[in-house]
Amino acid sequence: MTHNLNNYVDPSAISLKKTIEKLFGDEQVQRAEHINYVIQLLLSEPDHNFLIDLNLDYFDVDVEFLPNLKKPSIISFSKKITISDLPVTSYVNSIVQLQDFQARAYNWNIIIVKAAIYLIALPELKPDLFKQAHTEHVNTIKRLFQRFRSANRILDTEKIYNNAKAYQRFWNMYLGDQRLSLEEFVKKLIDLGSNELPDFDKNLINDIRITFNYVLKNKAKIARTSIDTKLQHQFLDEDQLIEESIEIKKGTKSKALNIENLIDEPSHRQIVVDPISVTPLATYSETSQSYVLPLVAKHIQRKEHLFTSSSLFPNPSSISHLLKKLHADYFAKKNKSALILMLAFLTGNSVNEWLYMQSKRAKNLNSRQKLVYKTNQFFLSSKFNIFENRDFEYSKSLLNHTIYLDIPIPNIFISDLREINSVNFDDIQKYLGKIRQELLIPKLSVIKVSSLLHHTVLSQTGNKQFADLITGIDANQSSSLSYCHQNIPTLHTQYLDTLKSICADVTNKYESAVNISPPDPTFNFGSRKAPKPQIITEVFSVLKFNIFSPAEDEFISIFNNYNIWMWHTLLLFTAARPVSEFPGFLKNFNLNRQILMVSDKEVGGRNGFGRLVPLCPFLVEELKKLLKFLEYFSIHMMMDHSYLVDVIEQIKTSKLPLLGIIQNDEWVPLSPSVVKTFNPEFGFEHANWHRHTARAFLTNKVDEPEILALFGHEAMQQEAAHPFSSLPLSQFSRISNVLEQMKDHFKISGVELHVITQ
């Protein structure tokens, strides 16, 4: 390349072979074949005179085309082999698929490959530049390859792709055959970008212009700090004076797992409040400001406990009168403001979202909820991202079938919403003011109306998960939704029962106007991470078989498999989080009182006080067997592996965690990664499948507050054994009786210790 490099480059100093290897990175699918094909492209004699100054003059051509190596075969991309994992290979594979008569496209792809090779080599071509705050062009190349892979794909006229016409226009109008230098080509792209073009064309031209401008001017990208999180804001009060900021990860492969981790291990809360909004005295007084902050903290605690007396929610009678009033005004007067407020009440969605749905074209209330019309019936369909397990290879082996919950809405509500004359937010506020005066309900705001159904369900049933589900609460704000297993017909029945307790007129309208065929009672909704019962049975059968399969004198193998079996058994029967060094130390167990003090968050290690978890009789018995086995193991290791005697002694004295395995003559504490490596054949993508399984089993067998206590998701100051907790330990301990039932449900049997020690 001849553009401004003479002062920087030693000719033949840069290996073309190493540059191509660097371009492909760690992509391994048909790697040798695709690299050989790229070499063929780079060494081919150009049959055109376009961008001839884009060449490889400054490379040591230390490669040769291997004619005996077969041409790359067409790759069929799937969930297992994705384009995003193979950005370079997938692009080169698209060139392979070009037909012989598509010579212009073939030549252009050679130019694109040369530009990519140049940009990859730029740190060696111009090393001084990269000593500054600059970064390499990996993402630039990926973006360019993605664009031309799509452009190559549409040349296959037998298939129809998105944006096919736009890419066809791109080939015919913008990539001509006229003779241009690299500098003239970049100028042409700049001129095209300044014209009035469709947005798609303009963005495509801009992507190409940016890339070739980097090549022309030997420019590196300016390094910018990559921020992998974003802030999500919510208000904690109706007047929107107290704002909480939550930091969540973005652009990650498993959004559901990140949400789950965020709920399981919440970070410090960031809450902003202007002291002046509490008292004007805080304007010029730091002392007054210091008094305000503890007051706000107490206020937030009361709000989150949802005490009726402090959160100013209407009592049940007032709520019933409100819904009856909205229903009557809507049907008698065709009052659309009443209809929108009633829909906000019945679904938990905001008034603004239902105002938007007045348009016949509108379908989405927000990013997760939309109106769908199927089988002659409208439904409010809510997607729960936290339940997703999209890329799991064995999805048919999972207990739950869908992450979408469809709540039926009478068709007449939606037809009237779209046909009656439109109203705006001011109309809603004006109508609500009249109701507030007529029904004598203070602090009745549009925000509070949309939260009344949630409040009613919670006060009637204490079931926060059910309240969150039917009102479509975002998973980022609901720890109760982290683990879920529900039957959809049961949820529909509970929903109608709740409405019946508030207003029979509305329920009658639902029962007469909603026409849906009975759904399959075996079709389950919830987390897509819990395996089916038969899978659990098979897994524990294999785990137990592995304990007894080694020869009698292979004590280390028996020890390892026994500890792995105990890891899975403890996780399932305690519903604890799978963290390194789980379940902690022997001192954390009280087998007489059948409790475990588990510290199951990654931060802080296993030495903290943690939280109480009840132990079922099955676990107590198996733990006693394990301790006897450790004594037996220590005796037999005394001669050949004396160091293990000290390890067992440290386990018994709580200087080492209870569970571990022996690898390369070293004792290693168990962790999710160690366990996954030990049994890769199980294929579980999420290490906490036990927790999801236990939650599914406990549904409708144990009250929701007790389940939240077991999972460590209680409300603030309501943790089991907390001085202010309203959950008695005796009630909490009764969960162990239900956990015990999993032994028979999943056909899990204990270890026959006498077989090992005989």
Buried (B, 14 or more C-beta within 10 A) or exposed (E): BEBEBEEBBEEEEBBBBBBBEBBBBEBEBBBEBBBBBBBBBBEEEBEBEBBEBBBBEBBBBEBEBEEEBEEBEEBEBEEEEEBEBBBBBBBBBBBBBBEEEBEBBBBBBBBBBBBBBBBBBBBBBBEEBBEEEBBBBBEBBBBBBBBBBBBBBBBBEEEEEEBBEBBBBBBEEBBEEEEBBBBEBBBBBEEBBEEEBEEBBBEBBBBBBBBBBBBBEBBBBEEEEEEEEEEBEEEBBBEEBBBBEBEBBEEEEBBBBBBBBBBBEEEEEEBEBEBBBBBEBBEEBEEBBEBBBEEBEEBBBEBEEBEEEEBBBBEBEBBBBBBBBBBBBBBEEEBBBBBBBBBBBBBBBBBBBBBEBBEEEBEEBBEBBBBEEEEEBBBBBBBBBBBBBEEBEEEEEBBBBBBBBBBBBBBBBBEBBBEBEEBEEEBBEEBBEEBBEEBEBEEBBBBBBBBBBBBBBBBBBBBBBBBBBBBBBBBBEBBBBBBBBBBBBBBBEBBBEBBBBBBEEBBEBBEEBBEBEEEEEEEBBBBBBBBBBEBBBBBBBBBBEBBBEBEEEEBBBBBBBBBBBBBBBBBBBBBBBBBBBBBBBBEBBEBEEBBBBBBBBEEEEBEBEBBBBBBBEBBBBBBEBBBBBBEBBBEBBEEEBEEBBBBBEBBBEBEBBBBBBBEEEEBEBBBBEBBBEBBEEBEBBBBBBBBBBBBBBBBEEBBBBBBBBBBBBBBEEBBBBBEEBEBEBEBBBEBBEBBBBBBEEBBBEBBEBEEBEE
